[in-house]
Amino acid sequence: MGENEKWAGKSRALLKEKKVVMLNLIGSPGSGKTALLEKMAEKVSGAVTFAVLEGDIATTRDAQRLMAKNITASQLLTNGSCHLEAKLVHTALRDLPLETLDMVIVENVGNLVCPAEFDIGEHAKVAVLSVTEGEEKPLKYPLLFTEARAVIITKVDLLPHLSFNVDLCIQGIKQINPAIPIFQISPLKDIGMDACIAWITEHVSHV
Amino acid sequence: MGENEKWAGKSRALLKEKKVVMLNLIGSPGSGKTALLEKMAEKVSGAVTFAVLEGDIATTRDAQRLMAKNITASQLLTNGSCHLEAKLVHTALRDLPLETLDMVIVENVGNLVCPAEFDIGEHAKVAVLSVTEGEEKPLKYPLLFTEARAVIITKVDLLPHLSFNVDLCIQGIKQINPAIPIFQISPLKDIGMDACIAWITEHVSHV
């Protein structure tokens, strides 16, 4: 962990120097992290310039998916590891055109557990939870919801087909992290995106 | 890993002595592992006797949920760890009434990555993948699909509301593990359960 902290610190210094904000998106496989980024790029076009560091164990699909939408993206492969480490992120950060960016968004490996344990030099961790996963997940996987600065509940367009209890989910999150902002979105159906993106981009003004 | 292997070996010996099969269910948070077990208990009542070891980071919800359906279940808490280790499983196994059981099913911590790396003394790992997670997940998380002896695709009742491509998903799984049996189920709507349960219970005759 000492080695990881050292690299996280180097990234923090670099980001500060370049006046760039870095967020760390963490959620289960298929929770909708990439779809959120695609929609966000469409919505903030011109107003905020961001690049994405895509963390995956294997394949370059997600970076390709984003680049197809003209989003600056770089694929970070962990080769089996369940989370991104600070050194890999730092190396990738150095290759980004930071002078031209307001923000870097890291999409961590799909995993509700391990990525929450590792500092990668980000300004804020953001938890992404799909309504298909069940409302009790924050209580079952508390560390991420303790560490996160915001929770984004995704795929709310599927609610009519599920028994997911939104109130119970929010109650669970607030039990762990009482003052945390919570957004309910569907990038696919363009529900709740504006408030969520406003929170994300609001960070830009603070560095 | 040496220490883990030692405890896995002890469990294998114990299971052999007691003629009990052990399966290790692995999938993302909310992929439907517990719902599968609930439905299975209802379907095999009398024919196969099984107990469940419920792995979670926090809360005893899943074991309570199963016990409410008269399933013998024991909650294993990892206290933060992202997977079950063999020693914890072995200790819990010793507390089960193995003389009266045909099978023990371990529901691992919700995580598509780390549990696939750890032997807990099971006869077979079984991958559980929900259609809400996206059809490309086997290629993005290949280790589990290499290690597994079967894949159970869950929540197929939601397919009409999703863009999930079943054929592409199966193609991805077969690319990694060509001969693996794949089941498509919905415990909620009682779709595909019989073939899936037949595969699971068929293991009982082999020990």
Interface residues (C-beta under 8 A of the other chain):
Chain A: S28 P29 G30 D56 I57 A58 T59 R61 G80 C82 V109 G110 N111 L112 V113 C114 S130 T132 E133 G134 E136 K137 L139 K140 Y141 P142 L143 K155 L158 H161 L162
Chain B: S28 P29 G30 D56 I57 A58 T59 R61 G80 C82 V109 G110 N111 L112 V113 C114 S130 T132 E133 G134 E136 K137 L139 K140 Y141 P142 L143 K155 L158 H161 L162
